[in-house]
Amino acid sequence: MPKESGRKVVATNRKAYHDYAVLDTYEAGLALMGTEVKSLRAGRASLIDGYAVFYNDELWLEGIHISEYSQGSWTNHAARRRRKLLLHREELTKISQKIKESGFTLVPLQLYFLNGRAKVELAVARGKRDYDKRQTLREKQDNREALRAMREKNLGG
């Protein structure tokens, strides 16, 4: 069987960009069970409630939902179990220093396969307040209206 190449996105967390101001991103590997990998290849995952936490100087991903594999037997995994993230020690220390500041958190943005390996894109983020969310929506809407007006002007004139 030929080895996979390229990037295949399994799940994205679009709500994270709405709820958080993303400051920095990291790519981390995931330590998974066999049935989890098969379920991910079928595209059955959700990152909506996910977050990353340090336990004993290791980074763990919690709250993500990877559905049980339909052909799995007693070897099936728990859907919301804690999963270990694989990063270099320097990256872990850099992230832990950023997270220790108040208001910062680690949020998964995307879950994907890169050359056959399961990866997650993590973001060091700060939570947005309601007025920040409204301001971001207003800016997007203004940009959209400006583009629409320019397009109409170019087509009409």
C-alpha positions in Angstrom: 0.0 0.0 0.0 1.5 3.4 -0.9 2.4 5.8 1.9 0.1 8.9 2.2 1.6 12.2 1.3 0.4 15.7 1.8 -2.1 17.1 4.3 -5.6 15.8 4.9 -7.7 17.9 7.3 -10.0 15.9 9.5 -11.5 18.5 11.8 -11.3 22.3 12.3 -12.3 24.4 15.2 -13.8 27.5 13.5 -15.4 28.6 16.8 -11.9 29.1 18.3 -11.2 32.1 16.0 -14.5 33.6 17.1 -14.0 33.0 20.9 -10.2 33.6 21.1 -7.5 36.0 19.9 -4.9 33.6 18.5 -1.3 34.8 19.3 0.9 31.9 18.3 0.5 28.4 16.8 2.3 25.1 17.2 2.1 21.8 15.5 2.1 18.7 17.8 1.8 15.0 17.2 -0.8 12.9 18.9 -0.3 9.6 20.7 -3.3 7.6 19.6 -4.7 4.1 19.7 -5.3 2.1 16.6 -9.1 2.5 16.6 -8.7 6.3 17.1 -6.6 6.5 13.9 -9.1 4.5 11.9 -11.9 6.7 13.2 -10.0 9.8 12.3 -9.3 8.5 8.8 -13.1 8.2 8.5 -13.4 11.9 9.5 -15.2 11.4 12.7 -13.8 14.0 15.2 -14.9 17.2 16.9 -12.6 19.9 18.4 -15.3 22.2 19.8 -14.7 21.7 23.5 -11.0 20.9 23.3 -8.2 22.4 25.3 -4.7 21.4 26.3 -3.3 21.2 29.8 0.0 20.4 31.4 0.3 17.4 33.8 3.8 16.5 35.1 5.6 18.5 32.5 3.7 16.8 29.7 1.1 18.4 27.5 -2.3 16.6 27.2 -5.3 17.3 25.0 -8.7 17.0 26.6 -12.3 17.5 25.6 -11.9 16.5 21.9 -14.3 13.9 20.7 -13.1 11.1 18.5 -16.0 8.8 17.8 -15.7 5.1 18.5 -14.7 3.0 15.5 -17.7 1.2 14.1 -15.9 -2.1 13.3 -14.0 -1.9 16.6 -14.5 -4.6 19.3 -13.4 -4.7 22.9 -10.3 -2.8 21.8 -12.3 0.3 21.1 -11.2 3.6 22.7 -13.2 6.0 24.9 -14.5 8.9 22.9 -13.4 11.7 25.2 -10.3 10.3 26.7 -7.2 12.4 27.5 -4.6 12.2 24.7 -0.9 12.9 25.0 0.6 15.6 22.7 4.1 15.0 21.3 6.3 18.1 21.3 10.0 18.9 21.7 11.1 19.8 25.3 12.1 23.4 24.1 8.6 23.9 22.7 7.0 22.6 25.8 8.9 25.0 28.0 8.2 27.9 25.7 4.4 27.1 25.7 4.3 26.6 29.5 5.9 30.1 30.1 3.3 31.7 27.8 0.4 29.9 29.5 1.5 30.9 33.0 0.6 34.5 32.2 -3.0 35.1 33.2 -5.7 34.9 30.5 -3.9 32.6 28.1 -5.0 29.1 27.1 -4.1 26.4 24.6 -6.8 25.7 22.0 -6.8 23.1 19.2 -7.4 24.8 15.8 -7.1 21.9 13.4 -6.7 18.1 13.4 -5.1 16.6 10.3 -2.9 13.9 8.9 0.5 15.0 7.6 2.3 12.4 5.6 0.2 9.7 7.3 0.8 11.0 10.9 -1.9 12.5 13.0 -1.1 16.1 14.0 -3.0 18.9 15.8 -2.4 22.6 15.4 -2.5 24.3 18.8 -2.9 28.0 19.4 -1.8 30.0 22.4 -4.8 32.3 22.7 -6.5 34.8 24.9 -10.2 34.8 25.4 -12.2 37.5 23.6 -14.8 39.6 25.4 -18.2 40.2 23.9 -17.4 43.6 22.6 -14.2 42.2 21.0 -16.4 39.6 19.2 -18.8 42.3 18.0 -16.0 44.5 16.8 -14.4 41.6 14.8 -17.8 40.8 13.2 -18.3 44.5 12.4 -14.8 44.7 10.7 -15.5 41.6 8.6 -18.9 43.0 7.6 -17.4 46.3 6.6 -14.7 44.7 4.6 -17.2 42.5 2.8 -19.4 45.6 2.0 -16.3 47.5 0.7 -15.3 44.6 -1.6 -18.9 44.3 -2.8 -19.0 48.1 -3.6 -15.7 47.9 -5.5 -16.8 44.9 -7.5 -20.1 46.6 -8.4 -18.2 49.8 -9.4 -15.8 47.8 -11.6 -18.5 45.8 -13.3 -20.8 48.7 -13.8 -18.3 51.3 -15.0 
